[in-house]
């Protein structure tokens, strides 16, 4: 099936590509740097990809056809790899998430551990990865009143997403535990540990 992306100019050397779903976003974000010359940056969103070119370059005139070919291909080149993330399930909202789902806190933990996640995109804060693929029964709404401070490393869920807060910040998601990783480190290359398209599996730690 041919996918025709929506393309909108974003300045004189960038475009915003609108796509039907996050799976196509992850695929395009993976293939664009390999399929187009002079790319400066690729920024994935939930259903959009922002592509910018290096100074002095412009998007090619046949961009729509090139992007459609990438999306229609069966290429798995450059898939994001996988990572196991150790976590302690002791968050202050674990009981409330369990009540919303109609199960015990232990069952929430079991279902979250059994899920296989994929980074849909990175945003909100440097290194904040939106993880898709969680158990459909674990989709609590955001908090009515966001916290002014969420500790770095907090494992949180809201709606269809899970995430690990990379730094202390305000936040309105449900905190169910603590991830024993450093999601963002300026001295690391790349600084963000979790990248778009990466597969994530949570492993319970004592």
Helices and strands as residue ranges (DSSP letters): E 6-9, E 14-18, H 22-35, E 39-44, E 48-53, H 63-72, E 82-88, H 94-101, H 105-114, E 117-122, E 129-132, E 147-150, E 154-158, E 161-164, E 169-171, E 174-179, E 199-204
